[in-house]
């Protein structure tokens, strides 16, 4: 009985060692201008936002000093990326 308990404790220790150090938040976002629904991952300490559209397009935005988001890069449909920029940039 002691061996399975020791194995479980060792497994928890080694699993926690590879956990990411930076916390991020996952949420859904409704685009105010396009009306599209995006899956958004926010990394608050870094100021990066990853926006995932339904068609697979991904956009990366960075938060500036004023709290606004600026486009860094994207991958996927050009039209969807333009919509993301309309929704998140001022």
Buried (B, 14 or more C-beta within 10 A) or exposed (E): EEEEEEEEEEEEEEEEEEEEEEEBEEEEBEBEEBEBEBBBBBBEEEBBBBBBBEEEBBBBBBBEEEEEBEBEEBEBBEEBBBBBBEBBEE
